[in-house]
């Protein structure tokens, strides 16, 4: 079971400034291979402003698929508000 534990070089926590962030995007490389950080943030921002119940996760998957991502595409958007 030791192969399933985090290696000492990985940290299970990330510093997040809640005053600057209203959401966090966790995604597989199937998304990041075809979208930049800025593009992903812009898509989620538009979806959140439109009231999307999934905070834009589906729109990110569709954008990556539309750009021809050949990898698995998994996305979670966390609302930090």
C-alpha positions in Angstrom: 0.0 0.0 0.0 2.9 2.4 0.4 2.9 3.1 -3.4 -0.5 4.8 -2.9 0.9 7.3 -0.4 2.0 10.8 -1.4 5.7 11.1 -1.9 7.5 13.5 0.5 8.0 16.0 -2.3 4.3 16.5 -2.9 2.2 18.7 -0.7 -1.5 18.0 -0.2 -2.3 21.7 0.4 -2.0 24.8 -1.8 -1.9 28.4 -0.6 -5.0 30.2 -1.9 -5.8 33.8 -1.4 -9.6 33.8 -0.9 -9.8 37.5 -1.3 -8.5 37.3 -4.8 -10.1 34.0 -5.9 -13.7 33.1 -6.4 -13.1 29.7 -7.8 -10.4 27.0 -8.3 -10.1 24.8 -11.3 -8.8 21.2 -10.9 -8.3 19.4 -14.2 -6.4 16.7 -15.9 -3.9 17.4 -18.6 -6.6 16.7 -21.2 -7.8 20.2 -20.4 -4.4 21.9 -19.9 -2.9 20.5 -23.1 -5.3 22.6 -25.1 -6.3 25.6 -22.9 -4.2 28.2 -21.2 -4.9 29.2 -17.6 -6.2 32.5 -18.8 -8.6 30.8 -21.3 -9.9 28.5 -18.6 -10.5 31.3 -16.2 -12.3 33.3 -18.8 -14.6 30.4 -19.6 -15.4 29.7 -16.0 -15.9 33.4 -15.2 -18.5 33.7 -18.0 -20.3 30.6 -16.9 -20.4 31.7 -13.2 -21.7 35.1 -14.2 -24.4 33.3 -16.3 -25.4 31.3 -13.3 -24.2 27.9 -14.5 -25.0 25.3 -11.8 -21.7 23.4 -12.5 -19.6 26.7 -12.4 -18.4 26.1 -15.9 -16.9 22.6 -15.5 -19.0 21.3 -18.5 -18.0 24.3 -20.6 -14.3 23.6 -20.0 -14.7 19.9 -21.0 -16.6 20.9 -24.1 -13.9 23.5 -25.0 -11.1 21.0 -24.6 -13.0 18.4 -26.6 -13.7 21.0 -29.3 -10.0 21.8 -29.5 -9.2 18.2 -30.2 -7.8 17.1 -26.9 -6.8 13.4 -27.3 -6.4 12.8 -23.6 -8.9 12.1 -20.8 -10.6 15.3 -19.8 -11.6 15.6 -16.1 -12.6 18.9 -14.6 -13.8 20.1 -11.2 -14.5 23.7 -10.5 -14.7 24.7 -6.8 -16.8 27.7 -5.9 -14.8 29.5 -3.1 -17.3 32.3 -2.5 
